[in-house]
Amino acid sequence: MSFLLYVHSEKGEMHLAKPDPKAFVPMSQFTISEGTEEHWAHPTIAGGKLYIRYGDAMMAYDIKAGS
Protein backbone atom coordinates (compact mmCIF):
# COMPACT_ATOMS: atom_id res chain seq x y z
CA MET A 1 0.00 0.00 0.00
CA SER A 2 1.33 3.41 -0.96
CA PHE A 3 0.43 6.64 0.81
CA LEU A 4 1.62 10.23 1.27
CA LEU A 5 1.76 12.47 4.34
CA TYR A 6 0.68 16.09 4.81
CA VAL A 7 3.33 17.80 6.95
CA HIS A 8 2.78 21.25 8.50
CA SER A 9 6.06 23.03 9.33
CA GLU A 10 6.71 25.60 12.05
CA LYS A 11 7.56 28.10 9.28
CA GLY A 12 4.02 28.08 7.88
CA GLU A 13 4.65 25.66 5.03
CA MET A 14 2.52 22.66 4.08
CA HIS A 15 4.32 19.74 2.44
CA LEU A 16 3.01 16.64 0.75
CA ALA A 17 5.73 14.07 1.44
CA LYS A 18 6.52 10.46 0.65
CA PRO A 19 7.27 8.44 3.80
CA ASP A 20 10.88 7.29 3.91
CA PRO A 21 12.76 6.21 7.06
CA LYS A 22 16.07 7.57 5.70
CA ALA A 23 15.13 11.06 4.45
CA PHE A 24 12.43 13.69 4.12
CA VAL A 25 11.07 13.29 0.57
CA PRO A 26 8.80 16.24 -0.34
CA MET A 27 6.52 15.81 -3.36
CA SER A 28 5.09 19.35 -3.29
CA GLN A 29 4.68 22.30 -0.95
CA PHE A 30 2.97 25.64 -0.50
CA THR A 31 3.19 28.48 2.00
CA ILE A 32 0.14 29.07 4.18
CA SER A 33 -0.81 32.66 3.37
CA GLU A 34 -3.22 33.51 6.20
CA GLY A 35 -2.98 33.55 9.99
CA THR A 36 -0.65 34.61 12.74
CA GLU A 37 1.04 33.34 15.88
CA GLU A 38 1.70 29.74 16.81
CA HIS A 39 0.00 26.97 14.89
CA TRP A 40 0.10 23.64 16.67
CA ALA A 41 -3.20 22.25 15.36
CA HIS A 42 -2.85 19.17 13.16
CA PRO A 43 -4.08 19.35 9.55
CA THR A 44 -7.37 17.50 9.10
CA ILE A 45 -8.89 15.85 6.03
CA ALA A 46 -12.66 15.49 5.69
CA GLY A 47 -14.98 15.32 2.69
CA GLY A 48 -12.15 15.73 0.17
CA LYS A 49 -10.85 18.92 1.83
CA LEU A 50 -7.65 19.63 3.75
CA TYR A 51 -8.35 21.91 6.73
CA ILE A 52 -5.52 23.94 8.22
CA ARG A 53 -5.67 26.20 11.26
CA TYR A 54 -2.83 28.70 11.43
CA GLY A 55 -3.07 30.99 14.45
CA ASP A 56 -6.27 33.01 14.08
CA ALA A 57 -7.18 31.72 10.58
CA MET A 58 -8.77 28.55 9.20
CA MET A 59 -8.32 27.50 5.56
CA ALA A 60 -9.81 24.67 3.50
CA TYR A 61 -8.18 23.28 0.36
CA ASP A 62 -9.89 20.95 -2.13
CA ILE A 63 -7.69 17.84 -2.40
CA LYS A 64 -10.03 15.41 -4.18
CA ALA A 65 -8.35 13.46 -6.99
CA GLY A 66 -9.05 15.02 -10.36
CA SER A 67 -9.93 18.43 -8.88
N, C-alpha and C positions, 0 to 999 in steps of 0.2 A: 504494500500500500504506500502510495506517495502522497505527501502533504506539504504545505508551506505554512510558515508562521508569520503573523503580524507582530512586529516589534516596535514599541513606542520608546524612543530615546529621551533622555533627560534634556536634550537640546531642542526638543520640539519637532523631531523628525519621525515619520512613520516609515518603516521598512517592511517589505515583503521578502522573507528570507527562506532559503532552503536549509533544513536542519542538517548539520554536519558536526560531528563531535570534535573535529580537528580545527575548524575555522568558521568564521562568520561569513556566510555566502549570500549577500543581498541580491535579489532579483530585480527589485525596483524600490524607489523611495520618493517621498514628497515631504515638504515642510508644512507643518500645520500652521495656517495663516492667521488664526483667530485665537484669542485667549491670553491670559496673563498668569503669573505666579506659578506655584508648584502644580504639577499634574501627575499625581500618583494613581489615578484611576486606570484600571485595565481597559483596553479596547474591548468592545463587545460586538458580536455579530448576531443579528436577528433579522429575519425576513429579507435576506439578500442585501442588507445594509451593514456597513461598518460604522459603529458609533464611537466617537472619541470625545472625551471630556478633557479640556485643557484649561485649567484654572477656572475662570468665570464663563467659559464658552462651551457649548456642546455642538458638535458637527456630525452629520450623517453622510456617508459616501455610498453610492450604489456600487456593489461589487458582484452582482449577479453575472454569471458567465454569459457572454454575448451582448453585454450592455454597452 
